[in-house]
């Protein structure tokens, strides 16, 4: 055997030993290391579970207080909206002319409802109702407000009506 042939065999043997050691020990070590890191992350999640649970309970209390504050009880939003409008209309000399069924639109997981109602009365009282609905009750946002001046031919007097479109998400 020549020294050149011995060197080639030595290099090939060395490469074979490296590949064999990688297959038998190093690859298993790397796999176990990755598994260790994932288990450690899961352990951290379980350590934070009591904290997260208490935070979720606090959020639930906060949202329940908001529901009580804005008088949104177990009944539908439509019933609560009608109740709010009627209560406000009675105290501010407004008249609810009509209140239609909401138009419902579903897009993926989001449900969008559009409530349409008509109110008759003084301009300032109608604007205060709209402000009350948007800012204090949080039923949704007014997307359209159409004022119309009409004439009652029996009494020969004019009155103001407002058609309101209110959009809410569920």
C-alpha positions in Angstrom: 0.0 0.0 0.0 1.2 3.4 -0.9 1.1 6.3 1.4 -1.3 8.1 -0.9 -3.8 5.2 -0.8 -3.5 5.1 3.0 -4.3 8.8 3.2 -7.3 8.4 1.0 -8.6 5.4 3.1 -7.9 7.4 6.3 -9.9 10.4 5.0 -12.8 8.2 3.8 -12.8 6.3 7.2 -12.8 9.7 9.0 -15.8 10.9 7.0 -17.6 7.6 7.5 -17.0 7.8 11.3 -18.4 11.4 11.4 -21.5 10.4 9.4 -22.0 7.4 11.7 -21.6 9.4 14.9 -24.0 12.0 13.6 -26.6 9.4 12.8 -26.2 7.5 16.1 -25.8 10.3 18.6 -25.7 13.9 17.4 -29.1 13.8 15.6 -30.8 12.2 18.6 -29.2 14.9 20.8 -30.5 17.7 18.6 -34.0 16.1 18.5 -34.1 15.9 22.3 -32.8 19.5 22.6 -35.7 20.7 20.4 -38.2 18.7 22.4 -36.8 20.1 25.7 -37.3 23.7 24.4 -40.9 23.0 23.4 -41.7 21.3 26.8 -40.1 24.3 28.6 -42.3 26.7 26.7 -45.4 24.6 27.6 -44.3 24.6 31.2 -44.1 28.4 31.2 -47.7 28.5 29.8 -48.9 26.3 32.6 -47.1 28.5 35.2 -49.0 31.5 33.9 -52.4 29.8 33.9 -53.5 31.1 37.4 -52.5 34.7 36.4 -54.3 34.4 33.1 -57.4 32.9 34.8 -57.6 35.8 37.3 -57.2 38.3 34.5 -60.0 36.7 32.5 -62.2 36.8 35.6 -61.5 40.5 36.0 -62.3 41.1 32.3 -65.5 39.2 32.7 -66.5 41.3 35.7 -65.6 44.5 33.8 -67.7 43.5 30.7 -70.6 42.5 32.9 -70.5 45.9 34.6 -70.5 47.5 31.1 -73.6 45.4 30.1 -75.3 46.5 33.3 -74.3 50.2 32.8 -75.6 50.3 29.2 -78.7 48.3 30.2 -77.9 45.4 27.8 -79.5 42.5 29.5 -80.3 39.0 28.3 -82.8 40.2 25.6 -81.9 41.1 22.1 -80.1 44.3 21.1 -83.2 45.2 19.0 -85.5 45.1 22.1 -83.0 47.1 24.2 -82.6 49.7 21.4 -86.3 50.1 21.0 -86.7 50.4 24.8 -84.0 53.1 24.9 -85.5 55.0 22.0 -89.0 54.9 23.5 -87.7 56.0 26.9 -85.8 58.9 25.4 -88.7 59.8 23.1 -91.2 60.0 26.0 -89.0 62.3 28.0 -88.1 64.6 25.0 -91.4 65.0 23.1 -90.4 62.7 20.3 -92.6 60.2 18.5 -91.3 56.9 17.1 -93.1 56.6 13.8 -91.7 53.1 12.8 -89.1 50.6 13.8 -88.3 48.0 11.2 -86.7 44.6 11.6 -82.9 44.7 11.4 -81.1 43.8 8.1 -78.6 41.1 8.9 -75.4 40.5 6.9 -72.9 37.7 7.7 -69.3 37.9 6.5 -67.1 35.0 7.8 -67.5 35.1 11.6 -68.8 38.7 11.7 -72.5 39.5 11.8 -73.5 43.0 10.9 -77.0 44.3 11.8 -78.5 47.5 10.5 -81.5 48.8 12.4 -83.8 51.3 10.6 -86.2 53.5 12.5 -88.0 56.8 12.0 -88.5 59.5 14.6 -90.7 62.6 14.5 -90.2 65.8 16.5 -88.0 68.8 17.1 -84.6 69.0 15.3 -82.6 69.5 18.5 -84.4 66.7 20.3 -83.7 64.3 17.4 -80.0 65.3 17.4 -79.8 64.7 21.2 -81.4 61.3 20.6 -78.7 60.4 18.0 -76.0 61.7 20.3 -77.4 59.6 23.1 -77.5 56.5 21.0 -74.0 56.8 19.7 -72.1 58.1 22.8 -73.9 56.8 25.8 -75.6 53.5 24.9 -73.0 52.0 22.6 -75.6 50.2 20.4 -73.6 51.0 17.4 -72.9 53.8 15.0 -75.3 55.9 13.0 -74.4 55.4 9.4 -77.2 57.5 7.9 -79.5 60.2 9.2 -82.0 61.6 6.8 -84.2 64.6 7.8 -87.4 65.3 6.0 -89.8 68.2 6.4 -93.4 67.0 5.9 -96.8 68.7 5.9 -99.9 67.5 7.7 -102.7 68.6 5.4 -105.4 68.2 8.0 -103.9 70.6 10.4 -101.9 72.5 7.7 -98.8 72.3 9.9 -95.2 71.1 9.1 -93.3 68.5 11.1 -89.9 67.0 10.9 -89.1 63.3 10.5 -85.7 61.7 10.7 -84.9 58.2 9.2 -82.0 56.7 11.1 -79.8 53.7 10.1 -77.8 52.3 13.0 -75.1 49.7 12.4 -74.1 47.2 15.0 -71.7 44.2 15.1 -72.3 40.9 16.8 
